[in-house]
């Protein structure tokens, strides 16, 4: 089992190293002729105004929160799914209760209109 | 062990014996072999991507009644290699005000997040990478790393459009992760394990027959996770300037596209592994190498289906896409999970045919439910007709007087 994780560690290192190496080689091969106009921030050819730390719609953050709730609750279901063949019908009924709570959260968010993209 | 029947373990065995014969300790030999395997798979996948790009452009051309690449080499087969050579020699433009570390880390992370999935894929019964028991969670977690790359790219560029594009992309990707993660519970339930090897071994009958609705939901979500048409709002070039990768140039820009093409193929592989039975097929027990061939054929079919969808359907609007996810796919995924669990539990597993029959009937009912949900959504949100008036034809008598005089 430990060997598998060793392989995974090596694989992740290699997966990071190969694109990094490709970018490095391309950096050596490519010309470097910067000038102020070329290096300016690209916004459709207009001059940039202000900083990029502008306000965004609150919608993005609400989606983020809803995602967080759902993902965490679904991760809690995974151990149940692994043990599914061993639990009795009662276990399934319990999960139905669990998912009903999850779904009522979705219904609440839906009713509050947080899922509308405005 | 015979070379013809199972070449890869034969080679690994031979290399192990050779290295042990040189007097190296067994741990070092294993580490070296892991290193070689990882480099081969990563490099192979990256180089395979050039072929994927060519295939995608060629097939896409045929779908849209064009020729596709046809100049460099026979059938334009070297087009991607020419493109690769060109992009390697392009200048990196580093705009003023970028945050250097996230800006440079993002393209690397985008590719690495896709490549890392290949570490846990079982290619055949005897050829697999890490056989960890949480492989599905690993795939989901690594998928989250790709979203990290996008937000790093958007933030590091110090550009309003890039940041806006990154926000939109992440909103889409995390939303579609929810039904995907819910639906992935079903194969875990059937096989009783999160390891991909066990999931494939449990699929004497592929899970697509047990759970077709779950399978379709997963397929839709994996297309959306790729950010391809009809869900290509990440790079909606007619709406955003270009999305999160606007400030990138040269190979840094190319890396995002390598990640994109590779991700499409990788999700076809994951789909094949989880729902289509991976390397399972007739005659695999005697000849494990056949499993790799079955896997490749199934993956290519799924990939072709993805291409067909990509080149046929127009783009969703972002509110429609979000509504599809949160108001249709997520409730449907929850209902599918519960109903499948309940029906599967109430029928003993020895009665295979009854079990399959019941599950198929349940899935037909679920399909009808999905149809009802979409119809209800369409009723609540009718298509707005923006133009109703017929425009006048451009005839000489209705032309403005000035133009008439100018014509004379």
Interface residues (C-beta under 8 A of the other chain):
Chain A: X1 X3 X4 X5 X6 X7 X8 X10 X11 X12 X13 X14 X15 X16 X18 X19 X20 X22 X23 X25 X26 X27 X29 X30 X31 X32 X33 X34 X36 X38 X39 X40 X41 X42 X43 X44 X48 X52 X54 X56 X59 X60 X63 X64 X66 X67 X70 X71 X74 X75 X77 X78 X81 X82 X83 X84 X85 X86 X89 X92 X95 X96 X99 X102 X103 X106 X110 X115 X116 X117
Chain B: X30 X31 X34 X35 X37 X38 X39 X41 X42 X43 X46 X87 X88 X89 X90 X91 X92 X93 X94 X95 X96 X97 X104 X107 X108 X109 X111 X112 X115 X116 X118 X119 X120 X129 X130 X131 X132 X136 X137 X138 X157 X158 X159 X160 X161 X162 X163 X164 X167 X170 X171 X174 X175 X177 X178 X181 X182 X185 X186 X188 X189 X190 X192 X193 X194 X241 X246 X247 X250 X251 X252 X255 X258 X318 X319 X322 X323 X326 X327 X330 X331 X334 X337 X338 X341 X342 X345 X346
